Amino acid sequence: MPSRSTEYLWHRIQFSTGLTNTVTIRDQWTVRCHPTAKKHFEVFQDDPVQSAELDAFLQNCPPGIQLLDIGAHYGFFAAAAIRFGGPAARVLCIEASPKAAKILQTTIALNQLEHCVQSINVAMGPEDGLLPMLTTGPLAGDYFVVPAETRADVTMVPQRSLASIIQETGFSPTHIKFDIEGFEYEVIEAAIQTLQQHHPIIFLELHGDALHARGKNPGDVLQMLQNAGYNHFLLNDSEITEKDLHHLGFNCRLICS
């Protein structure tokens, strides 16, 4: 078996020669993708937890969905929103990692989604500026994360606030997906007024371990959402309780409305 680093390089060589992959996710739904994205897409078919996350997303993906995908990675949920949201669906993707953003653009192009999916290569944060981030590297999917401590090996990434992105693009989200590796505290804290104004349904990936590592209380994230008018928090189609959240270590995927 090749090492993961060899596999990573091989995927890029394959793509440079014109090779792409097609992944069947659900009946009558296939997605074309860069070879690097293939295994990241297949988990939504093969892994029970990821498959359940997709099911919950699709159950809350109405016709004409306007999805703001924060932490879009390789564009899987953007493709899902367009496939199941119908011809009026639109997606605005925000992705901090330049390498992930490049593969995201490939997903958009291969599936002919340029007319309905836009991507912006910036980090989402509490204000406009620069954000020090670490790359997890190609072997961990090229994710960018905010370090828990001051480090010298960070990359300064352009940062935009939720309010700024909406004002600049004119995009009015009906749904927002937050998957930002523990930085959801700062983003949501700064976006309460914007969330009150638009009140989109929120797909929230809560990273309790990462939040604790950065000295944040993940329970405060839900309190901030309550302050923004969100009163229902669903996990696997059931209202989540504080006891459930503590049992999960606040590491879970919630639908907030």
N, C-alpha and C positions, 0 to 999 in steps of 0.2 A: 504494500500500500504506500502511495506517495505521502510525504510529509505534508502538513497543512500549508506550509510556506511554498512548497513545490506546486501544490494544487492551485494556490492563489495565482502564481505566475503562469501556470498552464492555462487557467481560465482566461487570462488576459491575452495570451498568445492565440488561443482559440478564437476569441472575439476579434482580434486584429485580422484574422484570416476570413472573417465573415460568418463564423459559426455562432448561432444563438440557440437557446433552448425553449421548449414549449412545455409548460407545466399545467396539468389538469387539476383544478382545485375542487370544483363541484361539477355535477352533471351539466353538460353543455356550457361550461365556462373554463376556458383555457387562457393562460397568460403567456405571452412571449417575453423572454428576459435574457439578460446578459448571463453567461455561464456562472459568474460569481453569485448572482441572485438566486439561482435555481434552488439550492438547499434552503435558503431563507424563505422561499415561497412554498416549498413542499411541506414545511412543518405545519402549515395551516390545514393540510390534508392529513398528515400522518400523526401529529402530536395531539393527544386529547385536549390538553389545556389550550393550546393555540387554536385548535379547531373550535372549541367552545367560545373563544374570544371572537372568532370570525362569525360564528352563528349569532352571537349577541349583537355584533355590529350590523349584520344583515337584517336582523329583526327591527333595527332602528335606522334603517336606510330607506327613507321614503322616496317616492318619485320626486325628482327635482331637488334632491339634497344639495346643499351648498356647504361643502366640507372644507374647513380650515385644518389641514393636517400638519400639526406641529411635531416635528420629529418624524418626517415622512420616510426616512431611510431610503430603501430602494423602490418605494412607490407601490407596495402591495395594496394598501388600503385605498390609495387613490384609484387604482385600477378597479378595485371592488366597488367603490362608490359609483363610478361611471357605469360599470356593467349592470349594477342592480338599481341604480338611481334613475335610469332612463335618459332620454335625449336632452332633458333640461338640466341634468346634474352637472355641477361644476366643482372643481377642486383647486384650492390654492395650497401648495406644499411649501413648508418651511423646513430646511435641512441645513444643519451647521457644518457637517463634514463635506469638504470639497470632493473627496473620492466617492462618498455615498451619493452626493448630489449628481455626480457625473453618471453613475449607474442609474439613478432615478431618471435622468434625462433619457437614457437609453430605453428604460421601460416605457416612458411616454411615447417615444418615437416608434418603437417596435409595435406598439399596440394602437398607433395612429390616434393618440389622444391630445395632440397639440391644440386642437380647437377648444378643448374643455378642461385641460389641466395646465396650470401654471406653476412653476417652481422658482423659489428664491433661496439662494445659498447664503443664509445668515443664521445666527443663533437667535432664539427667542429669549428675551430677558426683561428686566423691569424697566429699562430705559434704553434709549439709543446710545450707542457708544461701542466699546470694545470689551470682549469677554475672554479672560484667559481659560483655555480649555486644553484637555489632553485627548489625544487620539488613542483609541483602544487597539489600533493597528489592523491590518488586513485580516489577521487570523481571528479577530473578534468582530468582524463585520464593519470595520472602519467607523464605528461610532465615535462621536466626540462627547466627552463628559466634563463636568466642572469638578476640579480636584477638591478634596476635603481639606487640603493644606496648601500653603504657599510652595510653589515648585518653580524650578528654573527651566524646565523642559516643556513649558506650555506653549501653545500657539494662540496668538491674539486673533480672535474671530470677530468680524463685524456683528454687532448685536442690535436688535430692534425690539421695541415693545409691541405688545398686541395692539394697543390703540394706534400706534404709528403705522403699523402694517395695514390695518383696516382703513385708516385715513388716506394713506398713499394709494392703495389699490382700488378703493371703493368696494371691496368685497364685503358682503353682508352675510356672515355665516349662519346657517341654521344648525350646524353641528361643528364641534371642535374636538379634535383628538389631541390629547396631550401625552406624548411619550418622550420625555426629555430627561430621563436618567437621573432623577433626584433633584432637578432644578425647578420642578413644578411649584415649589413653595414661593420662590421669588417672582415667578411669572404671574401666578394667580394673585398674589398679594398686590401687585401693581395693576392688575387688570379688573379689579372688582367692579369699578364703575362701567367699564366696557362690557363686562358680562351682564351686568344689570340692564344695560341698554339693549343688547341684542338677545339675551337669554337663550343662547343655543343649547341644545342637548350636548353634554360633554362625555366623551369617552376618555376616562382618566386612568392612565397606568400609574399607580401610586408605588413609589420606590422607597418603602419604609427604611430599609437598611442604608441606602445611600443618603436619605434625609438625616437619619440619626448620625451617620458618619460626619455630616457637615454641621452638626449641632442644631438641627431643626427638628421640631416636633411634627410628625406627619399628621397627627390629629388636628393640628392647626389648619392644615390645608382644607380639610372638610369644614371646619368652622368658618373659614374665609368664604367658601362656596355657599354656606348657609347665609352668611351676611350678604351675599350677592343674590339671594333669592332661591337657592337650590335646596329643596326639602326632601328629595327622594334619591337614595343611593342604592343601586341594584348591583348585586353580585349573583350571577347565575339565575337571573330572573326573580330573585328574592331580595327583599329589603335587608340591607346589611345592618348588623348591630355592632355596638362598640366592642362587645365581647368577641364577636367574630373577627373584627379588625385586629384586636390585640392578639388573638390566636394566630392570625396570619402574619403577624409582625408588620402590618400595614403594607405588605407586599401583595398587591392585588390589582385587578382591572375592574373598574367600576363604571356604571352608566349613571350619570347625574342629571337630574331634571328638576 
